[in-house]
Amino acid sequence: MVAMFDDMLPLASLQPHLLTLPHDSTTRLGPPQPLHASAAPGQRKLLAPIPPASPHHQLQRIKLASLNDAKASDQTGCSVGSLSPRRTPPAPRTLPFLNSPIAPAIPAPPKTTSHRQFQSRLPRLKNTISLNGVTAVTEQKSVESLAGRQEETREHKEVKKRKVTEARHTSKTQPAKNLPELAKLRPLSCPEQALLQAFTVLSDDDWGKKIEALISIRSLAQHHANVLLPRLHDVCLAVNQEVKNLRSVVSHAAMVTLAHLFAHLGQDMDAEAEGAARTLLPKAGESSSFMKDMDLALGYMVYNTNPIRSMNALINGGLSHKHTAVRKSTARHLEKVTEVIGAARLLSGKNDLTARFIHTASCLALDNTLEVRNQARNILSVVASHPDLIKMVERFAPLSDQIRMKDFINKCQKRPSP
């Protein structure tokens, strides 16, 4: 230690403020003490106290001392007996956020992996090389199946259309078997001229020529409908006027002419049905000799025109007529219309058809004449098996007539079918 101070003496004499102090806690922390150094052997000289350095110089000295300590420790291998003591590391600073309690981390739920894989239900191809061939075959099969389906639908439509036409034909011809067959006439050589001549003759008073004109109209309806249809309304007005003719021969011929018109023109006569019914039904009250031809014309009207139009024509033409024979004829032909329409359609409750039918049936069933009531019983016997008959009577019949109508329907249901 004395040798170290002897080596530092020249430096201290020249520049005493650059003297390096030993690293001791007392010299570093306490006040500066005067140092005694020998200028020569056997002599001691009191050195002047070192003035206190500024804080900036003290900081530089501390830094230099720390650097020297680090170098010395590297050279000596950090031995315990080295002259420069090891600097203790400063205490770690406490951060403010470290004192706050830390919430425990919530572990994430483990991922569940489904080991079940989607399995297709489609058939697998064994030979993947022939994939194009397989797709071609499947496409060809699909095309063939589509073509087969189209052919089946076409055949189904044709069969359905054929059945509908046959049903219409049978619906028209089957009930018509009960009617007398109409006479077949020859076609006319000049139909246009015959039509104009018929209008001219019907306006005259010669009853023989009127009958010939009516026969030519029948031939036009049977063979030259395209010539007759543009003037159909005028022809029907002329024929209906001849039904009212006072000469019975002309009236009979006019009724048969109306039967030909209904038989050959069919639904083209729908618009003329009401006018014909208003003209034909009153003839039943005039004489019994007109009944045959009247029934012939009205029968062909019922079976060849729209049945709803026929029903409305019969109701408007003879339901409220004062003559009993007219009401009886009306009820008789309404029975035929009921058979054609059917109970399911008449009692469906749609539109005004059900209400009109129930009102007509109640009027005929409560008629003062027994013959008319018997015809009404025949009408209700056609629809007596329908489960909604009583319900429709309660819905559409007048309240004053419902009790009598229910009793009448119960009698019809107990009555054996003919």
C-alpha positions as CSV (number, residue, x, y, z in Angstrom):
1,M,0.0,0.0,0.0
2,V,2.9,2.4,0.8
3,A,4.6,1.5,-2.5
4,M,1.4,2.4,-4.4
5,F,1.3,5.9,-2.7
6,D,5.0,6.4,-3.4
7,D,4.4,5.8,-7.1
8,M,1.5,8.2,-7.1
9,L,3.4,11.0,-5.2
10,P,4.9,12.8,-8.3
11,L,1.4,12.8,-9.8
12,A,-0.1,14.2,-6.7
13,S,2.5,16.9,-6.4
14,L,1.9,18.1,-9.8
15,Q,-1.8,17.7,-10.1
16,P,-3.3,16.8,-6.8
17,H,-6.9,16.9,-8.1
18,L,-6.2,14.0,-10.5
19,L,-5.2,11.7,-7.7
20,T,-7.1,8.4,-7.8
21,L,-8.4,7.3,-4.5
22,P,-8.6,3.8,-3.4
23,H,-12.0,2.2,-3.5
24,D,-13.1,2.2,0.0
25,S,-16.5,2.9,1.4
26,T,-15.0,5.3,4.0
27,T,-13.1,7.4,1.5
28,R,-15.9,7.4,-1.0
29,L,-18.7,8.3,1.4
30,G,-16.9,10.3,4.2
31,P,-15.4,13.8,4.0
32,P,-12.0,14.2,2.4
33,Q,-9.2,13.5,4.7
34,P,-5.6,15.0,4.5
35,L,-3.0,12.5,3.2
36,H,0.5,12.3,4.5
37,A,3.1,11.3,2.0
38,S,6.9,11.2,2.4
39,A,8.7,13.4,0.0
40,A,11.9,11.7,0.8
41,P,12.9,8.8,3.0
42,G,12.6,9.7,6.7
43,Q,10.5,12.9,5.9
44,R,6.8,13.4,6.1
45,K,5.1,16.4,4.6
46,L,1.6,17.3,5.3
47,L,-0.2,17.7,2.0
48,A,-2.8,20.3,1.6
49,P,-6.4,19.0,1.6
50,I,-7.8,18.3,-1.9
51,P,-10.6,20.7,-2.6
52,P,-13.9,19.1,-3.1
53,A,-14.7,18.4,-6.7
54,S,-17.9,19.4,-8.4
55,P,-20.6,16.8,-8.7
56,H,-19.8,16.5,-12.3
57,H,-16.2,15.6,-11.6
58,Q,-17.3,13.2,-8.9
59,L,-19.5,11.4,-11.3
60,Q,-16.7,11.1,-13.8
61,R,-14.4,9.7,-11.1
62,I,-16.9,7.1,-10.1
63,K,-17.3,6.1,-13.8
64,L,-13.5,5.8,-14.2
65,A,-13.2,3.8,-11.1
66,S,-15.9,1.4,-12.2
67,L,-14.2,1.0,-15.6
68,N,-10.8,0.3,-13.9
69,D,-12.4,-2.2,-11.6
70,A,-14.0,-4.0,-14.5
71,K,-10.7,-4.2,-16.4
72,A,-8.8,-5.4,-13.3
73,S,-11.4,-8.1,-12.6
74,D,-11.1,-9.3,-16.2
75,Q,-7.3,-9.5,-16.0
76,T,-7.1,-11.2,-12.6
77,G,-10.0,-13.6,-13.3
78,C,-12.1,-12.0,-10.6
79,S,-9.9,-13.4,-7.8
80,V,-10.7,-12.8,-4.2
81,G,-7.3,-11.4,-3.3
82,S,-7.2,-8.7,-5.9
83,L,-6.5,-5.2,-4.9
84,S,-9.6,-3.7,-6.5
85,P,-12.7,-4.8,-4.7
86,R,-15.7,-6.1,-6.7
87,R,-18.6,-3.7,-7.1
88,T,-21.8,-5.0,-5.8
89,P,-24.7,-4.8,-8.2
90,P,-27.3,-2.2,-7.3
91,A,-30.5,-3.4,-5.9
92,P,-33.2,-3.9,-8.5
93,R,-35.7,-1.1,-8.8
94,T,-39.3,-2.0,-8.0
95,L,-41.7,-1.1,-10.7
96,P,-45.2,0.1,-9.6
97,F,-47.1,-2.3,-11.8
98,L,-45.3,-5.3,-10.4
99,N,-46.9,-4.8,-7.0
100,S,-50.4,-5.1,-8.5
101,P,-51.9,-8.6,-8.4
102,I,-51.8,-10.4,-11.7
103,A,-54.9,-12.3,-12.6
104,P,-54.3,-15.9,-13.5
105,A,-54.6,-16.6,-17.1
106,I,-57.6,-18.6,-18.1
107,P,-56.6,-21.6,-20.1
108,A,-58.2,-22.0,-23.5
109,P,-60.5,-25.0,-23.9
110,P,-58.8,-27.8,-25.7
111,K,-59.8,-28.1,-29.4
112,T,-61.9,-31.1,-29.9
113,T,-61.2,-32.7,-33.2
114,S,-63.8,-34.9,-34.7
115,H,-62.3,-38.1,-36.0
116,R,-65.5,-38.9,-37.9
117,Q,-65.2,-37.9,-41.6
118,F,-67.9,-37.3,-44.1
119,Q,-68.6,-40.4,-46.1
120,S,-70.2,-40.0,-49.5
121,R,-73.0,-42.3,-50.5
122,L,-72.3,-42.0,-54.2
123,P,-70.9,-45.1,-55.8
124,R,-67.2,-45.1,-56.3
125,L,-65.7,-45.8,-59.6
126,K,-63.4,-48.8,-59.6
127,N,-61.4,-47.8,-62.7
128,T,-60.4,-44.2,-62.5
129,I,-58.7,-44.4,-65.9
130,S,-62.0,-44.9,-67.7
131,L,-63.6,-41.8,-66.0
132,N,-64.3,-40.1,-69.3
133,G,-66.0,-43.2,-70.6
134,V,-68.2,-43.6,-67.5
135,T,-69.2,-39.9,-67.7
136,A,-70.1,-40.3,-71.3
137,V,-72.2,-43.4,-70.6
138,T,-74.0,-41.6,-67.7
139,E,-74.7,-38.6,-69.9
140,Q,-76.0,-40.8,-72.6
141,K,-78.2,-42.6,-70.1
142,S,-79.5,-39.3,-68.7
143,V,-80.3,-38.1,-72.3
144,E,-82.1,-41.3,-73.1
145,S,-84.0,-41.2,-69.8
146,L,-85.0,-37.6,-70.5
147,A,-86.2,-38.5,-74.0
148,G,-88.1,-41.5,-72.6
149,R,-89.8,-39.3,-70.0
150,Q,-90.7,-36.7,-72.7
151,E,-92.2,-39.5,-74.8
152,E,-94.1,-40.9,-71.7
153,T,-95.5,-37.4,-70.9
154,R,-96.5,-36.9,-74.6
155,E,-98.2,-40.3,-74.7
156,H,-99.8,-39.6,-71.3
157,K,-101.1,-36.3,-72.6
158,E,-102.4,-37.9,-75.8
159,V,-104.1,-40.7,-73.8
160,K,-105.6,-38.1,-71.4
161,K,-106.8,-36.0,-74.3
162,R,-108.3,-39.1,-76.0
163,K,-110.1,-40.0,-72.8
164,V,-111.5,-36.5,-72.4
165,T,-112.8,-36.4,-75.9
166,E,-114.3,-39.9,-75.4
167,A,-115.9,-38.8,-72.2
168,R,-117.3,-35.7,-73.8
169,H,-118.5,-37.8,-76.7
170,T,-120.1,-40.4,-74.4
171,S,-121.6,-37.6,-72.2
172,K,-123.3,-36.2,-75.2
173,T,-124.3,-39.4,-77.1
174,Q,-125.1,-41.7,-74.1
175,P,-127.9,-39.6,-72.7
176,A,-129.0,-38.7,-76.2
177,K,-129.9,-42.4,-76.8
178,N,-133.0,-41.7,-74.7
179,L,-133.9,-39.0,-77.3
180,P,-135.3,-39.8,-80.7
181,E,-132.7,-39.7,-83.5
182,L,-132.8,-36.7,-85.7
183,A,-133.3,-37.1,-89.4
184,K,-130.2,-36.9,-91.7
185,L,-130.4,-34.3,-94.4
186,R,-128.4,-33.8,-97.6
187,P,-125.9,-30.9,-97.9
188,L,-126.9,-27.9,-99.9
189,S,-125.3,-26.9,-103.2
190,C,-125.3,-23.1,-102.4
191,P,-125.4,-22.7,-98.6
192,E,-124.9,-18.9,-98.6
193,Q,-127.8,-18.4,-101.0
194,A,-129.9,-20.8,-99.1
195,L,-129.3,-18.9,-95.9
196,L,-130.3,-15.6,-97.4
197,Q,-133.4,-17.1,-99.0
198,A,-134.4,-18.6,-95.6
199,F,-134.4,-15.2,-94.0
200,T,-136.5,-13.9,-96.8
201,V,-139.1,-16.7,-96.7
202,L,-139.4,-16.7,-92.8
203,S,-140.6,-13.0,-93.0
204,D,-143.5,-14.0,-95.4
205,D,-146.8,-15.5,-94.4
206,D,-146.7,-18.6,-96.6
207,W,-146.5,-21.4,-94.0
208,G,-145.4,-24.0,-96.6
209,K,-142.4,-22.0,-97.6
210,K,-141.6,-21.4,-93.9
211,I,-141.4,-25.1,-93.4
212,E,-139.0,-25.5,-96.3
213,A,-136.8,-22.6,-95.0
214,L,-136.7,-24.3,-91.6
215,I,-135.6,-27.6,-93.2
216,S,-132.8,-25.7,-95.1
217,I,-131.7,-24.2,-91.7
218,R,-131.4,-27.8,-90.3
219,S,-129.2,-28.8,-93.3
220,L,-127.0,-25.8,-92.8
221,A,-126.6,-26.7,-89.1
222,Q,-125.7,-30.3,-90.0
223,H,-123.4,-29.7,-93.0
224,H,-122.5,-26.0,-93.3
225,A,-121.9,-24.8,-89.8
226,N,-119.2,-22.3,-90.9
227,V,-121.8,-20.5,-93.0
228,L,-124.5,-20.5,-90.3
229,L,-122.3,-19.5,-87.3
230,P,-121.8,-15.8,-88.3
231,R,-125.5,-15.3,-88.5
232,L,-126.5,-17.7,-85.7
233,H,-128.1,-15.2,-83.4
234,D,-130.4,-13.8,-86.2
235,V,-131.3,-17.4,-87.2
236,C,-132.2,-18.3,-83.6
237,L,-134.4,-15.2,-83.3
238,A,-136.2,-16.1,-86.5
239,V,-136.7,-19.7,-85.4
240,N,-137.9,-18.7,-81.9
241,Q,-140.4,-16.4,-83.5
242,E,-141.7,-19.3,-85.5
243,V,-142.1,-21.4,-82.4
244,K,-144.8,-18.9,-81.3
245,N,-146.5,-19.3,-84.7
246,L,-150.3,-19.9,-84.3
247,R,-150.1,-22.6,-87.0
248,S,-149.1,-25.7,-85.1
249,V,-147.4,-27.3,-88.1
250,V,-144.9,-24.4,-88.3
251,S,-144.5,-24.4,-84.5
252,H,-143.6,-28.1,-84.5
253,A,-141.2,-27.6,-87.4
254,A,-139.5,-24.7,-85.5
255,M,-139.1,-26.9,-82.4
256,V,-137.4,-29.7,-84.3
257,T,-135.2,-27.1,-86.0
258,L,-134.0,-25.9,-82.6
259,A,-133.3,-29.5,-81.7
260,H,-131.0,-29.8,-84.8
261,L,-129.3,-26.5,-83.9
262,F,-128.5,-27.8,-80.3
263,A,-127.5,-31.2,-81.6
264,H,-125.1,-30.1,-84.3
265,L,-123.7,-26.8,-83.0
266,G,-123.2,-27.9,-79.4
267,Q,-121.7,-25.3,-77.1
268,D,-121.9,-22.6,-79.8
269,M,-125.6,-22.4,-78.8
270,D,-124.8,-21.6,-75.1
271,A,-125.7,-17.9,-75.6
272,E,-129.0,-18.9,-77.2
273,A,-130.1,-21.4,-74.6
274,E,-132.0,-19.0,-72.4
275,G,-133.9,-17.5,-75.3
276,A,-134.9,-21.0,-76.5
277,A,-136.0,-22.1,-73.0
278,R,-138.1,-19.0,-72.5
279,T,-139.8,-19.8,-75.9
280,L,-140.1,-23.6,-75.5
281,L,-141.3,-24.0,-71.9
282,P,-144.6,-22.0,-72.2
283,K,-145.7,-24.3,-75.0
284,A,-146.2,-27.0,-72.4
285,G,-149.1,-25.0,-71.0
286,E,-150.7,-24.4,-74.3
287,S,-151.3,-28.0,-75.5
288,S,-150.1,-31.5,-74.7
289,S,-149.4,-32.0,-78.4
290,F,-146.3,-29.8,-78.1
291,M,-144.8,-31.8,-75.3
292,K,-142.9,-34.3,-77.5
293,D,-141.2,-31.8,-79.7
294,M,-140.6,-29.4,-76.8
295,D,-138.9,-32.2,-74.8
296,L,-136.8,-33.1,-77.8
297,A,-135.5,-29.6,-78.2
298,L,-134.9,-29.1,-74.4
299,G,-133.3,-32.5,-74.1
300,Y,-130.7,-31.8,-76.8
301,M,-130.1,-28.4,-75.2
302,V,-129.4,-30.0,-71.8
303,Y,-127.0,-32.7,-73.2
304,N,-125.1,-30.6,-75.7
305,T,-124.7,-27.1,-74.2
306,N,-123.0,-26.0,-71.0
307,P,-125.1,-27.6,-68.2
308,I,-124.8,-24.5,-65.9
309,R,-126.1,-22.4,-68.8
310,S,-128.9,-24.9,-69.3
311,M,-129.8,-24.9,-65.6
312,N,-130.0,-21.1,-65.5
313,A,-132.1,-21.1,-68.7
314,L,-134.6,-23.6,-67.3
315,I,-134.8,-21.7,-63.9
316,N,-135.3,-18.3,-65.6
317,G,-137.7,-19.8,-68.2
318,G,-140.2,-21.8,-66.1
319,L,-139.5,-21.9,-62.4
320,S,-141.9,-19.1,-61.5
321,H,-144.5,-19.8,-64.3
322,K,-148.1,-19.8,-63.2
323,H,-149.0,-22.9,-65.2
324,T,-148.4,-26.3,-63.5
325,A,-147.4,-28.1,-66.7
326,V,-144.6,-25.5,-67.3
327,R,-143.2,-25.9,-63.8
328,K,-143.5,-29.7,-64.1
329,S,-141.6,-29.7,-67.4
330,T,-139.0,-27.4,-65.9
331,A,-138.5,-29.7,-62.9
332,R,-138.2,-32.7,-65.3
333,H,-135.4,-31.2,-67.3
334,L,-133.7,-29.8,-64.2
335,E,-133.4,-33.4,-63.0
336,K,-131.5,-34.2,-66.2
337,V,-129.2,-31.2,-65.6
338,T,-128.6,-32.3,-62.0
339,E,-127.4,-35.7,-63.3
340,V,-125.1,-34.1,-65.8
341,I,-123.5,-31.6,-63.4
342,G,-123.3,-34.0,-60.4
343,A,-123.8,-33.7,-56.7
344,A,-120.2,-32.8,-55.9
345,R,-120.2,-29.8,-58.1
346,L,-123.7,-28.6,-57.2
347,L,-123.0,-28.7,-53.5
348,S,-119.4,-27.4,-53.6
349,G,-120.5,-24.0,-52.2
350,K,-118.5,-22.1,-54.8
351,N,-119.8,-19.1,-56.7
352,D,-123.6,-18.9,-56.8
353,L,-124.3,-22.4,-58.2
354,T,-125.0,-24.0,-54.9
355,A,-127.2,-21.2,-53.7
356,R,-129.2,-21.1,-56.9
357,F,-129.7,-24.9,-56.9
358,I,-130.8,-25.0,-53.2
359,H,-133.2,-22.2,-53.8
360,T,-134.7,-23.9,-56.9
361,A,-135.0,-27.3,-55.1
362,S,-136.7,-25.7,-52.1
363,C,-139.2,-23.9,-54.4
364,L,-140.1,-27.1,-56.3
365,A,-140.2,-29.2,-53.1
366,L,-142.6,-26.8,-51.4
367,D,-144.8,-26.4,-54.5
368,N,-148.6,-26.6,-54.1
369,T,-148.9,-29.2,-56.8
370,L,-148.1,-32.9,-56.1
371,E,-146.7,-33.5,-59.6
372,V,-144.2,-30.7,-59.1
373,R,-143.2,-32.0,-55.7
374,N,-142.7,-35.5,-57.1
375,Q,-140.3,-34.0,-59.7
376,A,-138.5,-32.1,-56.9
377,R,-138.1,-35.4,-55.0
378,N,-136.4,-36.9,-58.0
379,I,-134.0,-34.0,-58.2
380,L,-133.1,-34.3,-54.5
381,S,-132.7,-38.0,-54.7
382,V,-129.8,-37.4,-57.1
383,V,-127.9,-35.4,-54.4
384,A,-129.4,-37.1,-51.3
385,S,-126.3,-39.2,-50.7
386,H,-124.0,-36.2,-50.5
387,P,-122.9,-35.5,-46.9
388,D,-123.1,-31.7,-47.2
389,L,-126.7,-31.5,-48.4
390,I,-128.2,-30.6,-45.0
391,K,-125.4,-28.2,-44.3
392,M,-126.0,-26.4,-47.6
393,V,-129.7,-26.3,-46.9
394,E,-129.0,-24.6,-43.6
395,R,-126.7,-22.2,-45.3
396,F,-128.7,-21.2,-48.4
397,A,-132.3,-22.1,-47.9
398,P,-134.7,-19.5,-46.2
399,L,-135.2,-20.0,-42.5
400,S,-138.9,-20.5,-42.9
401,D,-138.4,-23.4,-45.3
402,Q,-135.5,-25.2,-43.6
403,I,-137.6,-27.5,-41.4
404,R,-139.8,-28.6,-44.3
405,M,-136.8,-29.0,-46.5
406,K,-135.0,-31.3,-44.0
407,D,-138.1,-33.4,-43.6
408,F,-138.4,-33.6,-47.4
409,I,-134.7,-34.6,-47.7
410,N,-135.1,-37.3,-45.0
411,K,-138.0,-38.8,-47.0
412,C,-135.9,-38.7,-50.2
413,Q,-133.0,-40.5,-48.4
414,K,-135.4,-43.3,-47.1
415,R,-136.9,-43.6,-50.6
416,P,-135.5,-46.6,-52.5
417,S,-133.6,-45.7,-55.6
418,P,-135.4,-46.6,-58.9
